[in-house]
């Protein structure tokens, strides 16, 4: 009988510990999702330098037509003010901001 109580107590403690770990993992996941959501919705807006770094596939410090998508690709000639076929950091900083809401994703 004592062994049964001991086994049940250990099992209860184990279940409690497991649920505590799960809660912190869930909280951590929620925090991560919240940060990602803020970045997407403007709470953590990316600056021009981080956008350029993220999109610059060949690492030359400028964006070609092949490296951009969405509104930047659609307005490439407007953003590329010196018409050299590349968007520099300065051109990206001075680019007109998209009007309206966030563009829809094509999944």
Phi and psi restraints in degrees (range 20) as a CNS / XPLOR table:
assign (resid 1 and name C) (resid 2 and name N)
       (resid 2 and name CA) (resid 2 and name C) 1.0 -64.4 20.0 2
assign (resid 2 and name N) (resid 2 and name CA)
       (resid 2 and name C) (resid 3 and name N) 1.0 -37.0 20.0 2
assign (resid 2 and name C) (resid 3 and name N)
       (resid 3 and name CA) (resid 3 and name C) 1.0 -64.2 20.0 2
assign (resid 3 and name N) (resid 3 and name CA)
       (resid 3 and name C) (resid 4 and name N) 1.0 -39.6 20.0 2
assign (resid 3 and name C) (resid 4 and name N)
       (resid 4 and name CA) (resid 4 and name C) 1.0 -63.6 20.0 2
assign (resid 4 and name N) (resid 4 and name CA)
       (resid 4 and name C) (resid 5 and name N) 1.0 -44.0 20.0 2
assign (resid 4 and name C) (resid 5 and name N)
       (resid 5 and name CA) (resid 5 and name C) 1.0 -63.1 20.0 2
assign (resid 5 and name N) (resid 5 and name CA)
       (resid 5 and name C) (resid 6 and name N) 1.0 -41.4 20.0 2
assign (resid 5 and name C) (resid 6 and name N)
       (resid 6 and name CA) (resid 6 and name C) 1.0 -63.8 20.0 2
assign (resid 6 and name N) (resid 6 and name CA)
       (resid 6 and name C) (resid 7 and name N) 1.0 -43.3 20.0 2
assign (resid 6 and name C) (resid 7 and name N)
       (resid 7 and name CA) (resid 7 and name C) 1.0 -63.9 20.0 2
assign (resid 7 and name N) (resid 7 and name CA)
       (resid 7 and name C) (resid 8 and name N) 1.0 -42.6 20.0 2
assign (resid 7 and name C) (resid 8 and name N)
       (resid 8 and name CA) (resid 8 and name C) 1.0 -65.5 20.0 2
assign (resid 8 and name N) (resid 8 and name CA)
       (resid 8 and name C) (resid 9 and name N) 1.0 -39.1 20.0 2
assign (resid 8 and name C) (resid 9 and name N)
       (resid 9 and name CA) (resid 9 and name C) 1.0 -65.0 20.0 2
assign (resid 9 and name N) (resid 9 and name CA)
       (resid 9 and name C) (resid 10 and name N) 1.0 -44.7 20.0 2
assign (resid 9 and name C) (resid 10 and name N)
       (resid 10 and name CA) (resid 10 and name C) 1.0 -63.5 20.0 2
assign (resid 10 and name N) (resid 10 and name CA)
       (resid 10 and name C) (resid 11 and name N) 1.0 -41.7 20.0 2
assign (resid 10 and name C) (resid 11 and name N)
       (resid 11 and name CA) (resid 11 and name C) 1.0 -63.6 20.0 2
assign (resid 11 and name N) (resid 11 and name CA)
       (resid 11 and name C) (resid 12 and name N) 1.0 -41.6 20.0 2
assign (resid 11 and name C) (resid 12 and name N)
       (resid 12 and name CA) (resid 12 and name C) 1.0 -64.8 20.0 2
assign (resid 12 and name N) (resid 12 and name CA)
       (resid 12 and name C) (resid 13 and name N) 1.0 -42.8 20.0 2
assign (resid 12 and name C) (resid 13 and name N)
       (resid 13 and name CA) (resid 13 and name C) 1.0 -63.7 20.0 2
assign (resid 13 and name N) (resid 13 and name CA)
       (resid 13 and name C) (resid 14 and name N) 1.0 -43.4 20.0 2
assign (resid 13 and name C) (resid 14 and name N)
       (resid 14 and name CA) (resid 14 and name C) 1.0 -60.3 20.0 2
assign (resid 14 and name N) (resid 14 and name CA)
       (resid 14 and name C) (resid 15 and name N) 1.0 -42.9 20.0 2
assign (resid 14 and name C) (resid 15 and name N)
       (resid 15 and name CA) (resid 15 and name C) 1.0 -65.2 20.0 2
assign (resid 15 and name N) (resid 15 and name CA)
       (resid 15 and name C) (resid 16 and name N) 1.0 -40.1 20.0 2
assign (resid 15 and name C) (resid 16 and name N)
       (resid 16 and name CA) (resid 16 and name C) 1.0 -62.9 20.0 2
assign (resid 16 and name N) (resid 16 and name CA)
       (resid 16 and name C) (resid 17 and name N) 1.0 -47.0 20.0 2
assign (resid 16 and name C) (resid 17 and name N)
       (resid 17 and name CA) (resid 17 and name C) 1.0 -62.4 20.0 2
assign (resid 17 and name N) (resid 17 and name CA)
       (resid 17 and name C) (resid 18 and name N) 1.0 -42.8 20.0 2
assign (resid 17 and name C) (resid 18 and name N)
       (resid 18 and name CA) (resid 18 and name C) 1.0 -63.0 20.0 2
assign (resid 18 and name N) (resid 18 and name CA)
       (resid 18 and name C) (resid 19 and name N) 1.0 -40.3 20.0 2
assign (resid 18 and name C) (resid 19 and name N)
       (resid 19 and name CA) (resid 19 and name C) 1.0 -69.8 20.0 2
assign (resid 19 and name N) (resid 19 and name CA)
       (resid 19 and name C) (resid 20 and name N) 1.0 -33.1 20.0 2
assign (resid 19 and name C) (resid 20 and name N)
       (resid 20 and name CA) (resid 20 and name C) 1.0 -65.4 20.0 2
assign (resid 20 and name N) (resid 20 and name CA)
       (resid 20 and name C) (resid 21 and name N) 1.0 -43.4 20.0 2
assign (resid 20 and name C) (resid 21 and name N)
       (resid 21 and name CA) (resid 21 and name C) 1.0 -62.8 20.0 2
assign (resid 21 and name N) (resid 21 and name CA)
       (resid 21 and name C) (resid 22 and name N) 1.0 -39.3 20.0 2
assign (resid 21 and name C) (resid 22 and name N)
       (resid 22 and name CA) (resid 22 and name C) 1.0 -65.3 20.0 2
assign (resid 22 and name N) (resid 22 and name CA)
       (resid 22 and name C) (resid 23 and name N) 1.0 -39.1 20.0 2
assign (resid 22 and name C) (resid 23 and name N)
       (resid 23 and name CA) (resid 23 and name C) 1.0 -64.4 20.0 2
assign (resid 23 and name N) (resid 23 and name CA)
       (resid 23 and name C) (resid 24 and name N) 1.0 -44.1 20.0 2
assign (resid 23 and name C) (resid 24 and name N)
       (resid 24 and name CA) (resid 24 and name C) 1.0 -67.5 20.0 2
assign (resid 24 and name N) (resid 24 and name CA)
       (resid 24 and name C) (resid 25 and name N) 1.0 -33.1 20.0 2
assign (resid 24 and name C) (resid 25 and name N)
       (resid 25 and name CA) (resid 25 and name C) 1.0 -67.3 20.0 2
assign (resid 25 and name N) (resid 25 and name CA)
       (resid 25 and name C) (resid 26 and name N) 1.0 -41.2 20.0 2
assign (resid 25 and name C) (resid 26 and name N)
       (resid 26 and name CA) (resid 26 and name C) 1.0 -64.2 20.0 2
assign (resid 26 and name N) (resid 26 and name CA)
       (resid 26 and name C) (resid 27 and name N) 1.0 -43.4 20.0 2
assign (resid 26 and name C) (resid 27 and name N)
       (resid 27 and name CA) (resid 27 and name C) 1.0 -61.0 20.0 2
assign (resid 27 and name N) (resid 27 and name CA)
       (resid 27 and name C) (resid 28 and name N) 1.0 -43.9 20.0 2
assign (resid 27 and name C) (resid 28 and name N)
       (resid 28 and name CA) (resid 28 and name C) 1.0 -61.6 20.0 2
assign (resid 28 and name N) (resid 28 and name CA)
       (resid 28 and name C) (resid 29 and name N) 1.0 -42.9 20.0 2
assign (resid 28 and name C) (resid 29 and name N)
       (resid 29 and name CA) (resid 29 and name C) 1.0 -63.3 20.0 2
assign (resid 29 and name N) (resid 29 and name CA)
       (resid 29 and name C) (resid 30 and name N) 1.0 -40.9 20.0 2
assign (resid 29 and name C) (resid 30 and name N)
       (resid 30 and name CA) (resid 30 and name C) 1.0 -63.9 20.0 2
assign (resid 30 and name N) (resid 30 and name CA)
       (resid 30 and name C) (resid 31 and name N) 1.0 -40.1 20.0 2
assign (resid 30 and name C) (resid 31 and name N)
       (resid 31 and name CA) (resid 31 and name C) 1.0 -63.6 20.0 2
assign (resid 31 and name N) (resid 31 and name CA)
       (resid 31 and name C) (resid 32 and name N) 1.0 -41.7 20.0 2
assign (resid 31 and name C) (resid 32 and name N)
       (resid 32 and name CA) (resid 32 and name C) 1.0 -63.3 20.0 2
assign (resid 32 and name N) (resid 32 and name CA)
       (resid 32 and name C) (resid 33 and name N) 1.0 -46.2 20.0 2
assign (resid 32 and name C) (resid 33 and name N)
       (resid 33 and name CA) (resid 33 and name C) 1.0 -62.3 20.0 2
assign (resid 33 and name N) (resid 33 and name CA)
       (resid 33 and name C) (resid 34 and name N) 1.0 -40.7 20.0 2
assign (resid 33 and name C) (resid 34 and name N)
       (resid 34 and name CA) (resid 34 and name C) 1.0 -62.5 20.0 2
assign (resid 34 and name N) (resid 34 and name CA)
       (resid 34 and name C) (resid 35 and name N) 1.0 -44.0 20.0 2
assign (resid 34 and name C) (resid 35 and name N)
       (resid 35 and name CA) (resid 35 and name C) 1.0 -62.8 20.0 2
assign (resid 35 and name N) (resid 35 and name CA)
       (resid 35 and name C) (resid 36 and name N) 1.0 -42.8 20.0 2
assign (resid 35 and name C) (resid 36 and name N)
       (resid 36 and name CA) (resid 36 and name C) 1.0 -63.2 20.0 2
assign (resid 36 and name N) (resid 36 and name CA)
       (resid 36 and name C) (resid 37 and name N) 1.0 -40.7 20.0 2
assign (resid 36 and name C) (resid 37 and name N)
       (resid 37 and name CA) (resid 37 and name C) 1.0 -64.1 20.0 2
assign (resid 37 and name N) (resid 37 and name CA)
       (resid 37 and name C) (resid 38 and name N) 1.0 -41.9 20.0 2
assign (resid 37 and name C) (resid 38 and name N)
       (resid 38 and name CA) (resid 38 and name C) 1.0 -61.9 20.0 2
assign (resid 38 and name N) (resid 38 and name CA)
       (resid 38 and name C) (resid 39 and name N) 1.0 -41.5 20.0 2
assign (resid 38 and name C) (resid 39 and name N)
       (resid 39 and name CA) (resid 39 and name C) 1.0 -62.8 20.0 2
assign (resid 39 and name N) (resid 39 and name CA)
       (resid 39 and name C) (resid 40 and name N) 1.0 -41.9 20.0 2
assign (resid 39 and name C) (resid 40 and name N)
       (resid 40 and name CA) (resid 40 and name C) 1.0 -70.2 20.0 2
assign (resid 40 and name N) (resid 40 and name CA)
       (resid 40 and name C) (resid 41 and name N) 1.0 -33.0 20.0 2
assign (resid 40 and name C) (resid 41 and name N)
       (resid 41 and name CA) (resid 41 and name C) 1.0 -98.7 20.0 2
assign (resid 41 and name N) (resid 41 and name CA)
       (resid 41 and name C) (resid 42 and name N) 1.0 12.5 20.0 2
assign (resid 41 and name C) (resid 42 and name N)
       (resid 42 and name CA) (resid 42 and name C) 1.0 99.1 20.0 2
assign (resid 42 and name N) (resid 42 and name CA)
       (resid 42 and name C) (resid 43 and name N) 1.0 -11.9 20.0 2
assign (resid 42 and name C) (resid 43 and name N)
       (resid 43 and name CA) (resid 43 and name C) 1.0 -65.8 20.0 2
assign (resid 43 and name N) (resid 43 and name CA)
       (resid 43 and name C) (resid 44 and name N) 1.0 -29.0 20.0 2
assign (resid 43 and name C) (resid 44 and name N)
       (resid 44 and name CA) (resid 44 and name C) 1.0 -128.5 20.0 2
assign (resid 44 and name N) (resid 44 and name CA)
       (resid 44 and name C) (resid 45 and name N) 1.0 47.1 20.0 2
assign (resid 44 and name C) (resid 45 and name N)
       (resid 45 and name CA) (resid 45 and name C) 1.0 -47.9 20.0 2
assign (resid 45 and name N) (resid 45 and name CA)
       (resid 45 and name C) (resid 46 and name N) 1.0 135.9 20.0 2
assign (resid 45 and name C) (resid 46 and name N)
       (resid 46 and name CA) (resid 46 and name C) 1.0 -76.9 20.0 2
assign (resid 46 and name N) (resid 46 and name CA)
       (resid 46 and name C) (resid 47 and name N) 1.0 140.2 20.0 2
assign (resid 46 and name C) (resid 47 and name N)
       (resid 47 and name CA) (resid 47 and name C) 1.0 -84.6 20.0 2
assign (resid 47 and name N) (resid 47 and name CA)
       (resid 47 and name C) (resid 48 and name N) 1.0 170.7 20.0 2
assign (resid 47 and name C) (resid 48 and name N)
       (resid 48 and name CA) (resid 48 and name C) 1.0 -59.6 20.0 2
assign (resid 48 and name N) (resid 48 and name CA)
       (resid 48 and name C) (resid 49 and name N) 1.0 -39.2 20.0 2
assign (resid 48 and name C) (resid 49 and name N)
       (resid 49 and name CA) (resid 49 and name C) 1.0 -64.5 20.0 2
assign (resid 49 and name N) (resid 49 and name CA)
       (resid 49 and name C) (resid 50 and name N) 1.0 -42.3 20.0 2
assign (resid 49 and name C) (resid 50 and name N)
       (resid 50 and name CA) (resid 50 and name C) 1.0 -71.6 20.0 2
assign (resid 50 and name N) (resid 50 and name CA)
       (resid 50 and name C) (resid 51 and name N) 1.0 -33.6 20.0 2
assign (resid 50 and name C) (resid 51 and name N)
       (resid 51 and name CA) (resid 51 and name C) 1.0 -64.1 20.0 2
assign (resid 51 and name N) (resid 51 and name CA)
       (resid 51 and name C) (resid 52 and name N) 1.0 -45.3 20.0 2
assign (resid 51 and name C) (resid 52 and name N)
       (resid 52 and name CA) (resid 52 and name C) 1.0 -61.5 20.0 2
assign (resid 52 and name N) (resid 52 and name CA)
       (resid 52 and name C) (resid 53 and name N) 1.0 -45.2 20.0 2
assign (resid 52 and name C) (resid 53 and name N)
       (resid 53 and name CA) (resid 53 and name C) 1.0 -61.6 20.0 2
assign (resid 53 and name N) (resid 53 and name CA)
       (resid 53 and name C) (resid 54 and name N) 1.0 -40.7 20.0 2
assign (resid 53 and name C) (resid 54 and name N)
       (resid 54 and name CA) (resid 54 and name C) 1.0 -67.3 20.0 2
assign (resid 54 and name N) (resid 54 and name CA)
       (resid 54 and name C) (resid 55 and name N) 1.0 -38.9 20.0 2
assign (resid 54 and name C) (resid 55 and name N)
       (resid 55 and name CA) (resid 55 and name C) 1.0 -89.6 20.0 2
assign (resid 55 and name N) (resid 55 and name CA)
       (resid 55 and name C) (resid 56 and name N) 1.0 -19.0 20.0 2
assign (resid 55 and name C) (resid 56 and name N)
       (resid 56 and name CA) (resid 56 and name C) 1.0 -73.8 20.0 2
assign (resid 56 and name N) (resid 56 and name CA)
       (resid 56 and name C) (resid 57 and name N) 1.0 84.9 20.0 2
assign (resid 56 and name C) (resid 57 and name N)
       (resid 57 and name CA) (resid 57 and name C) 1.0 -64.3 20.0 2
assign (resid 57 and name N) (resid 57 and name CA)
       (resid 57 and name C) (resid 58 and name N) 1.0 -36.4 20.0 2
assign (resid 57 and name C) (resid 58 and name N)
       (resid 58 and name CA) (resid 58 and name C) 1.0 -93.9 20.0 2
assign (resid 58 and name N) (resid 58 and name CA)
       (resid 58 and name C) (resid 59 and name N) 1.0 -2.0 20.0 2
assign (resid 58 and name C) (resid 59 and name N)
       (resid 59 and name CA) (resid 59 and name C) 1.0 70.7 20.0 2
assign (resid 59 and name N) (resid 59 and name CA)
       (resid 59 and name C) (resid 60 and name N) 1.0 23.1 20.0 2
assign (resid 59 and name C) (resid 60 and name N)
       (resid 60 and name CA) (resid 60 and name C) 1.0 -88.8 20.0 2
assign (resid 60 and name N) (resid 60 and name CA)
       (resid 60 and name C) (resid 61 and name N) 1.0 0.5 20.0 2
assign (resid 60 and name C) (resid 61 and name N)
       (resid 61 and name CA) (resid 61 and name C) 1.0 85.2 20.0 2
assign (resid 61 and name N) (resid 61 and name CA)
       (resid 61 and name C) (resid 62 and name N) 1.0 7.0 20.0 2
assign (resid 61 and name C) (resid 62 and name N)
       (resid 62 and name CA) (resid 62 and name C) 1.0 -143.0 20.0 2
assign (resid 62 and name N) (resid 62 and name CA)
       (resid 62 and name C) (resid 63 and name N) 1.0 163.1 20.0 2
assign (resid 62 and name C) (resid 63 and name N)
       (resid 63 and name CA) (resid 63 and name C) 1.0 -109.5 20.0 2
assign (resid 63 and name N) (resid 63 and name CA)
       (resid 63 and name C) (resid 64 and name N) 1.0 126.8 20.0 2
assign (resid 63 and name C) (resid 64 and name N)
       (resid 64 and name CA) (resid 64 and name C) 1.0 -93.6 20.0 2
assign (resid 64 and name N) (resid 64 and name CA)
       (resid 64 and name C) (resid 65 and name N) 1.0 170.7 20.0 2
assign (resid 64 and name C) (resid 65 and name N)
       (resid 65 and name CA) (resid 65 and name C) 1.0 -58.8 20.0 2
assign (resid 65 and name N) (resid 65 and name CA)
       (resid 65 and name C) (resid 66 and name N) 1.0 -33.1 20.0 2
assign (resid 65 and name C) (resid 66 and name N)
       (resid 66 and name CA) (resid 66 and name C) 1.0 -71.5 20.0 2
assign (resid 66 and name N) (resid 66 and name CA)
       (resid 66 and name C) (resid 67 and name N) 1.0 -20.9 20.0 2
assign (resid 66 and name C) (resid 67 and name N)
       (resid 67 and name CA) (resid 67 and name C) 1.0 -92.6 20.0 2
assign (resid 67 and name N) (resid 67 and name CA)
       (resid 67 and name C) (resid 68 and name N) 1.0 -10.1 20.0 2
assign (resid 67 and name C) (resid 68 and name N)
       (resid 68 and name CA) (resid 68 and name C) 1.0 -112.0 20.0 2
assign (resid 68 and name N) (resid 68 and name CA)
       (resid 68 and name C) (resid 69 and name N) 1.0 157.4 20.0 2
assign (resid 68 and name C) (resid 69 and name N)
       (resid 69 and name CA) (resid 69 and name C) 1.0 -138.2 20.0 2
assign (resid 69 and name N) (resid 69 and name CA)
       (resid 69 and name C) (resid 70 and name N) 1.0 172.8 20.0 2
assign (resid 69 and name C) (resid 70 and name N)
       (resid 70 and name CA) (resid 70 and name C) 1.0 61.8 20.0 2
assign (resid 70 and name N) (resid 70 and name CA)
       (resid 70 and name C) (resid 71 and name N) 1.0 -142.1 20.0 2
assign (resid 70 and name C) (resid 71 and name N)
       (resid 71 and name CA) (resid 71 and name C) 1.0 -59.4 20.0 2
assign (resid 71 and name N) (resid 71 and name CA)
       (resid 71 and name C) (resid 72 and name N) 1.0 -32.8 20.0 2
assign (resid 71 and name C) (resid 72 and name N)
       (resid 72 and name CA) (resid 72 and name C) 1.0 -67.6 20.0 2
assign (resid 72 and name N) (resid 72 and name CA)
       (resid 72 and name C) (resid 73 and name N) 1.0 -42.3 20.0 2
assign (resid 72 and name C) (resid 73 and name N)
       (resid 73 and name CA) (resid 73 and name C) 1.0 -65.5 20.0 2
assign (resid 73 and name N) (resid 73 and name CA)
       (resid 73 and name C) (resid 74 and name N) 1.0 -40.5 20.0 2
assign (resid 73 and name C) (resid 74 and name N)
       (resid 74 and name CA) (resid 74 and name C) 1.0 -66.0 20.0 2
assign (resid 74 and name N) (resid 74 and name CA)
       (resid 74 and name C) (resid 75 and name N) 1.0 -29.5 20.0 2
assign (resid 74 and name C) (resid 75 and name N)
       (resid 75 and name CA) (resid 75 and name C) 1.0 -113.6 20.0 2
assign (resid 75 and name N) (resid 75 and name CA)
       (resid 75 and name C) (resid 76 and name N) 1.0 25.8 20.0 2
assign (resid 75 and name C) (resid 76 and name N)
       (resid 76 and name CA) (resid 76 and name C) 1.0 -54.8 20.0 2
assign (resid 76 and name N) (resid 76 and name CA)
       (resid 76 and name C) (resid 77 and name N) 1.0 -49.1 20.0 2
assign (resid 76 and name C) (resid 77 and name N)
       (resid 77 and name CA) (resid 77 and name C) 1.0 -66.1 20.0 2
assign (resid 77 and name N) (resid 77 and name CA)
       (resid 77 and name C) (resid 78 and name N) 1.0 -29.5 20.0 2
assign (resid 77 and name C) (resid 78 and name N)
       (resid 78 and name CA) (resid 78 and name C) 1.0 -72.4 20.0 2
assign (resid 78 and name N) (resid 78 and name CA)
       (resid 78 and name C) (resid 79 and name N) 1.0 -41.4 20.0 2
assign (resid 78 and name C) (resid 79 and name N)
       (resid 79 and name CA) (resid 79 and name C) 1.0 -72.4 20.0 2
assign (resid 79 and name N) (resid 79 and name CA)
       (resid 79 and name C) (resid 80 and name N) 1.0 -37.4 20.0 2
assign (resid 79 and name C) (resid 80 and name N)
       (resid 80 and name CA) (resid 80 and name C) 1.0 -78.3 20.0 2
assign (resid 80 and name N) (resid 80 and name CA)
       (resid 80 and name C) (resid 81 and name N) 1.0 78.0 20.0 2
assign (resid 80 and name C) (resid 81 and name N)
       (resid 81 and name CA) (resid 81 and name C) 1.0 -65.5 20.0 2
assign (resid 81 and name N) (resid 81 and name CA)
       (resid 81 and name C) (resid 82 and name N) 1.0 -26.6 20.0 2
assign (resid 81 and name C) (resid 82 and name N)
       (resid 82 and name CA) (resid 82 and name C) 1.0 -96.6 20.0 2
assign (resid 82 and name N) (resid 82 and name CA)
       (resid 82 and name C) (resid 83 and name N) 1.0 5.0 20.0 2
assign (resid 82 and name C) (resid 83 and name N)
       (resid 83 and name CA) (resid 83 and name C) 1.0 53.8 20.0 2
assign (resid 83 and name N) (resid 83 and name CA)
       (resid 83 and name C) (resid 84 and name N) 1.0 38.5 20.0 2
assign (resid 83 and name C) (resid 84 and name N)
       (resid 84 and name CA) (resid 84 and name C) 1.0 -95.1 20.0 2
assign (resid 84 and name N) (resid 84 and name CA)
       (resid 84 and name C) (resid 85 and name N) 1.0 4.2 20.0 2
assign (resid 84 and name C) (resid 85 and name N)
       (resid 85 and name CA) (resid 85 and name C) 1.0 84.8 20.0 2
assign (resid 85 and name N) (resid 85 and name CA)
       (resid 85 and name C) (resid 86 and name N) 1.0 6.7 20.0 2
assign (resid 85 and name C) (resid 86 and name N)
       (resid 86 and name CA) (resid 86 and name C) 1.0 -138.2 20.0 2
assign (resid 86 and name N) (resid 86 and name CA)
       (resid 86 and name C) (resid 87 and name N) 1.0 146.0 20.0 2
assign (resid 86 and name C) (resid 87 and name N)
       (resid 87 and name CA) (resid 87 and name C) 1.0 -102.8 20.0 2
assign (resid 87 and name N) (resid 87 and name CA)
       (resid 87 and name C) (resid 88 and name N) 1.0 119.8 20.0 2
assign (resid 87 and name C) (resid 88 and name N)
       (resid 88 and name CA) (resid 88 and name C) 1.0 -89.2 20.0 2
assign (resid 88 and name N) (resid 88 and name CA)
       (resid 88 and name C) (resid 89 and name N) 1.0 172.1 20.0 2
assign (resid 88 and name C) (resid 89 and name N)
       (resid 89 and name CA) (resid 89 and name C) 1.0 -58.6 20.0 2
assign (resid 89 and name N) (resid 89 and name CA)
       (resid 89 and name C) (resid 90 and name N) 1.0 -44.6 20.0 2
assign (resid 89 and name C) (resid 90 and name N)
       (resid 90 and name CA) (resid 90 and name C) 1.0 -62.3 20.0 2
assign (resid 90 and name N) (resid 90 and name CA)
       (resid 90 and name C) (resid 91 and name N) 1.0 -41.5 20.0 2
assign (resid 90 and name C) (resid 91 and name N)
       (resid 91 and name CA) (resid 91 and name C) 1.0 -66.2 20.0 2
assign (resid 91 and name N) (resid 91 and name CA)
       (resid 91 and name C) (resid 92 and name N) 1.0 -38.0 20.0 2
assign (resid 91 and name C) (resid 92 and name N)
       (resid 92 and name CA) (resid 92 and name C) 1.0 -66.9 20.0 2
assign (resid 92 and name N) (resid 92 and name CA)
       (resid 92 and name C) (resid 93 and name N) 1.0 -39.7 20.0 2
assign (resid 92 and name C) (resid 93 and name N)
       (resid 93 and name CA) (resid 93 and name C) 1.0 -62.3 20.0 2
assign (resid 93 and name N) (resid 93 and name CA)
       (resid 93 and name C) (resid 94 and name N) 1.0 -35.8 20.0 2
assign (resid 93 and name C) (resid 94 and name N)
       (resid 94 and name CA) (resid 94 and name C) 1.0 -92.4 20.0 2
assign (resid 94 and name N) (resid 94 and name CA)
       (resid 94 and name C) (resid 95 and name N) 1.0 4.1 20.0 2
assign (resid 94 and name C) (resid 95 and name N)
       (resid 95 and name CA) (resid 95 and name C) 1.0 -65.6 20.0 2
assign (resid 95 and name N) (resid 95 and name CA)
       (resid 95 and name C) (resid 96 and name N) 1.0 144.1 20.0 2
assign (resid 95 and name C) (resid 96 and name N)
       (resid 96 and name CA) (resid 96 and name C) 1.0 -64.7 20.0 2
assign (resid 96 and name N) (resid 96 and name CA)
       (resid 96 and name C) (resid 97 and name N) 1.0 141.7 20.0 2
assign (resid 96 and name C) (resid 97 and name N)
       (resid 97 and name CA) (resid 97 and name C) 1.0 -81.3 20.0 2
assign (resid 97 and name N) (resid 97 and name CA)
       (resid 97 and name C) (resid 98 and name N) 1.0 143.6 20.0 2
assign (resid 97 and name C) (resid 98 and name N)
       (resid 98 and name CA) (resid 98 and name C) 1.0 -63.3 20.0 2
assign (resid 98 and name N) (resid 98 and name CA)
       (resid 98 and name C) (resid 99 and name N) 1.0 142.1 20.0 2
assign (resid 98 and name C) (resid 99 and name N)
       (resid 99 and name CA) (resid 99 and name C) 1.0 -90.5 20.0 2
assign (resid 99 and name N) (resid 99 and name CA)
       (resid 99 and name C) (resid 100 and name N) 1.0 151.1 20.0 2
assign (resid 99 and name C) (resid 100 and name N)
       (resid 100 and name CA) (resid 100 and name C) 1.0 85.0 20.0 2
assign (resid 100 and name N) (resid 100 and name CA)
       (resid 100 and name C) (resid 101 and name N) 1.0 -163.3 20.0 2
assign (resid 100 and name C) (resid 101 and name N)
       (resid 101 and name CA) (resid 101 and name C) 1.0 -81.8 20.0 2
assign (resid 101 and name N) (resid 101 and name CA)
       (resid 101 and name C) (resid 102 and name N) 1.0 -172.7 20.0 2
assign (resid 101 and name C) (resid 102 and name N)
       (resid 102 and name CA) (resid 102 and name C) 1.0 -69.3 20.0 2
assign (resid 102 and name N) (resid 102 and name CA)
       (resid 102 and name C) (resid 103 and name N) 1.0 138.7 20.0 2
assign (resid 102 and name C) (resid 103 and name N)
       (resid 103 and name CA) (resid 103 and name C) 1.0 -65.2 20.0 2
assign (resid 103 and name N) (resid 103 and name CA)
       (resid 103 and name C) (resid 104 and name N) 1.0 151.4 20.0 2
assign (resid 103 and name C) (resid 104 and name N)
       (resid 104 and name CA) (resid 104 and name C) 1.0 -76.1 20.0 2
assign (resid 104 and name N) (resid 104 and name CA)
       (resid 104 and name C) (resid 105 and name N) 1.0 142.8 20.0 2
assign (resid 104 and name C) (resid 105 and name N)
       (resid 105 and name CA) (resid 105 and name C) 1.0 -81.4 20.0 2
assign (resid 105 and name N) (resid 105 and name CA)
       (resid 105 and name C) (resid 106 and name N) 1.0 145.4 20.0 2
assign (resid 105 and name C) (resid 106 and name N)
       (resid 106 and name CA) (resid 106 and name C) 1.0 -104.8 20.0 2
assign (resid 106 and name N) (resid 106 and name CA)
       (resid 106 and name C) (resid 107 and name N) 1.0 94.2 20.0 2
